[in-house]
Amino acid sequence: MTEHNQEEIKCKHCGEPPCEYREVWSSGISFGADILGKPSEEPYPNHGHPIHVLALCRGCGYSWKLPGITQITDVRDIFDSLGETND
């Protein structure tokens, strides 16, 4: 994980901290088909993996991607390393 600072966690538009974080995953749906293209089974989820975390601003509602962060637990680790809480 890269080094982070408090300014990365604040909104670039209004300077307020986020009120919500969203972990974004890659995903898809897979299904089988016969030679004529008719589905041969029910679709099933392809669970994927986390790709980034979005922050939603408390003040203005702006949403942005937190650089170098792929999981919600990484956000907690940042606040722990800064000695802060996000209240």
ChimeraX commands (.cxc) that place a marker at each C-alpha (Angstrom):
marker #1 position 0.00,0.00,0.00 radius 0.5
marker #1 position 1.25,3.49,-0.79 radius 0.5
marker #1 position 1.70,6.30,1.72 radius 0.5
marker #1 position -1.39,8.46,2.18 radius 0.5
marker #1 position -2.10,11.77,3.81 radius 0.5
marker #1 position -5.14,13.49,5.25 radius 0.5
marker #1 position -5.71,15.64,2.13 radius 0.5
marker #1 position -6.32,12.54,-0.02 radius 0.5
marker #1 position -9.22,11.63,2.25 radius 0.5
marker #1 position -10.89,15.06,1.88 radius 0.5
marker #1 position -13.10,16.21,-1.00 radius 0.5
marker #1 position -11.24,18.13,-3.72 radius 0.5
marker #1 position -14.31,20.31,-4.28 radius 0.5
marker #1 position -15.32,21.44,-0.78 radius 0.5
marker #1 position -12.70,20.00,1.62 radius 0.5
marker #1 position -15.18,17.96,3.68 radius 0.5
marker #1 position -14.40,14.36,4.68 radius 0.5
marker #1 position -16.28,11.43,3.15 radius 0.5
marker #1 position -19.47,10.15,4.76 radius 0.5
marker #1 position -19.36,6.83,2.92 radius 0.5
marker #1 position -16.88,4.49,1.27 radius 0.5
marker #1 position -17.81,1.99,-1.44 radius 0.5
marker #1 position -15.70,-1.01,-2.35 radius 0.5
marker #1 position -15.98,-1.69,-6.10 radius 0.5
marker #1 position -15.49,-5.23,-7.38 radius 0.5
marker #1 position -14.99,-6.67,-10.82 radius 0.5
marker #1 position -17.75,-9.14,-11.59 radius 0.5
marker #1 position -19.74,-10.73,-14.35 radius 0.5
marker #1 position -22.23,-13.41,-15.18 radius 0.5
marker #1 position -21.29,-16.64,-16.90 radius 0.5
marker #1 position -23.54,-19.19,-18.55 radius 0.5
marker #1 position -23.29,-22.24,-20.76 radius 0.5
marker #1 position -24.90,-22.66,-24.16 radius 0.5
marker #1 position -25.44,-25.50,-26.61 radius 0.5
marker #1 position -24.19,-25.42,-30.19 radius 0.5
marker #1 position -27.29,-23.51,-31.31 radius 0.5
marker #1 position -26.73,-20.80,-28.69 radius 0.5
marker #1 position -29.55,-21.92,-26.41 radius 0.5
marker #1 position -28.56,-21.51,-22.73 radius 0.5
marker #1 position -27.91,-24.92,-21.26 radius 0.5
marker #1 position -27.91,-23.82,-17.64 radius 0.5
marker #1 position -28.88,-20.92,-15.42 radius 0.5
marker #1 position -26.50,-17.92,-15.28 radius 0.5
marker #1 position -24.22,-17.87,-12.26 radius 0.5
marker #1 position -22.26,-14.98,-10.75 radius 0.5
marker #1 position -18.56,-14.66,-11.41 radius 0.5
marker #1 position -17.50,-13.20,-8.06 radius 0.5
marker #1 position -14.41,-11.25,-9.15 radius 0.5
marker #1 position -12.14,-9.24,-6.86 radius 0.5
marker #1 position -11.95,-5.73,-5.33 radius 0.5
marker #1 position -10.55,-3.14,-7.76 radius 0.5
marker #1 position -10.87,0.22,-5.94 radius 0.5
marker #1 position -12.65,2.21,-3.24 radius 0.5
marker #1 position -14.87,5.22,-3.90 radius 0.5
marker #1 position -15.41,7.96,-1.31 radius 0.5
marker #1 position -18.64,9.98,-1.16 radius 0.5
marker #1 position -18.35,13.54,0.21 radius 0.5
marker #1 position -20.37,14.47,3.27 radius 0.5
marker #1 position -20.63,18.12,2.19 radius 0.5
marker #1 position -21.36,18.22,-1.56 radius 0.5
marker #1 position -21.99,14.61,-2.61 radius 0.5
marker #1 position -18.96,14.42,-4.93 radius 0.5
marker #1 position -17.58,10.91,-5.41 radius 0.5
marker #1 position -13.92,10.09,-6.08 radius 0.5
marker #1 position -11.60,7.11,-6.30 radius 0.5
marker #1 position -9.07,6.84,-3.46 radius 0.5
marker #1 position -5.66,6.28,-5.12 radius 0.5
marker #1 position -3.87,3.03,-4.36 radius 0.5
marker #1 position -6.73,1.68,-2.22 radius 0.5
marker #1 position -8.56,-1.49,-3.24 radius 0.5
marker #1 position -10.40,-2.54,-0.08 radius 0.5
marker #1 position -12.40,-0.92,2.72 radius 0.5
marker #1 position -9.95,-2.34,5.26 radius 0.5
marker #1 position -7.21,-0.24,3.60 radius 0.5
marker #1 position -9.19,2.91,4.55 radius 0.5
marker #1 position -9.26,1.83,8.21 radius 0.5
marker #1 position -5.51,1.21,8.06 radius 0.5
marker #1 position -4.95,4.77,6.75 radius 0.5
marker #1 position -6.88,6.31,9.64 radius 0.5
marker #1 position -5.03,4.08,12.08 radius 0.5
marker #1 position -1.67,5.21,10.67 radius 0.5
marker #1 position -2.72,8.89,10.83 radius 0.5
marker #1 position -3.98,8.42,14.40 radius 0.5
marker #1 position -7.43,9.71,13.42 radius 0.5
marker #1 position -11.04,8.65,13.26 radius 0.5
marker #1 position -13.47,9.63,10.52 radius 0.5
marker #1 position -16.31,10.96,12.71 radius 0.5
marker link #1:1,2 radius 0.2
marker link #1:2,3 radius 0.2
marker link #1:3,4 radius 0.2
marker link #1:4,5 radius 0.2
marker link #1:5,6 radius 0.2
marker link #1:6,7 radius 0.2
marker link #1:7,8 radius 0.2
marker link #1:8,9 radius 0.2
marker link #1:9,10 radius 0.2
marker link #1:10,11 radius 0.2
marker link #1:11,12 radius 0.2
marker link #1:12,13 radius 0.2
marker link #1:13,14 radius 0.2
marker link #1:14,15 radius 0.2
marker link #1:15,16 radius 0.2
marker link #1:16,17 radius 0.2
marker link #1:17,18 radius 0.2
marker link #1:18,19 radius 0.2
marker link #1:19,20 radius 0.2
marker link #1:20,21 radius 0.2
marker link #1:21,22 radius 0.2
marker link #1:22,23 radius 0.2
marker link #1:23,24 radius 0.2
marker link #1:24,25 radius 0.2
marker link #1:25,26 radius 0.2
marker link #1:26,27 radius 0.2
marker link #1:27,28 radius 0.2
marker link #1:28,29 radius 0.2
marker link #1:29,30 radius 0.2
marker link #1:30,31 radius 0.2
marker link #1:31,32 radius 0.2
marker link #1:32,33 radius 0.2
marker link #1:33,34 radius 0.2
marker link #1:34,35 radius 0.2
marker link #1:35,36 radius 0.2
marker link #1:36,37 radius 0.2
marker link #1:37,38 radius 0.2
marker link #1:38,39 radius 0.2
marker link #1:39,40 radius 0.2
marker link #1:40,41 radius 0.2
marker link #1:41,42 radius 0.2
marker link #1:42,43 radius 0.2
marker link #1:43,44 radius 0.2
marker link #1:44,45 radius 0.2
marker link #1:45,46 radius 0.2
marker link #1:46,47 radius 0.2
marker link #1:47,48 radius 0.2
marker link #1:48,49 radius 0.2
marker link #1:49,50 radius 0.2
marker link #1:50,51 radius 0.2
marker link #1:51,52 radius 0.2
marker link #1:52,53 radius 0.2
marker link #1:53,54 radius 0.2
marker link #1:54,55 radius 0.2
marker link #1:55,56 radius 0.2
marker link #1:56,57 radius 0.2
marker link #1:57,58 radius 0.2
marker link #1:58,59 radius 0.2
marker link #1:59,60 radius 0.2
marker link #1:60,61 radius 0.2
marker link #1:61,62 radius 0.2
marker link #1:62,63 radius 0.2
marker link #1:63,64 radius 0.2
marker link #1:64,65 radius 0.2
marker link #1:65,66 radius 0.2
marker link #1:66,67 radius 0.2
marker link #1:67,68 radius 0.2
marker link #1:68,69 radius 0.2
marker link #1:69,70 radius 0.2
marker link #1:70,71 radius 0.2
marker link #1:71,72 radius 0.2
marker link #1:72,73 radius 0.2
marker link #1:73,74 radius 0.2
marker link #1:74,75 radius 0.2
marker link #1:75,76 radius 0.2
marker link #1:76,77 radius 0.2
marker link #1:77,78 radius 0.2
marker link #1:78,79 radius 0.2
marker link #1:79,80 radius 0.2
marker link #1:80,81 radius 0.2
marker link #1:81,82 radius 0.2
marker link #1:82,83 radius 0.2
marker link #1:83,84 radius 0.2
marker link #1:84,85 radius 0.2
marker link #1:85,86 radius 0.2
marker link #1:86,87 radius 0.2
view
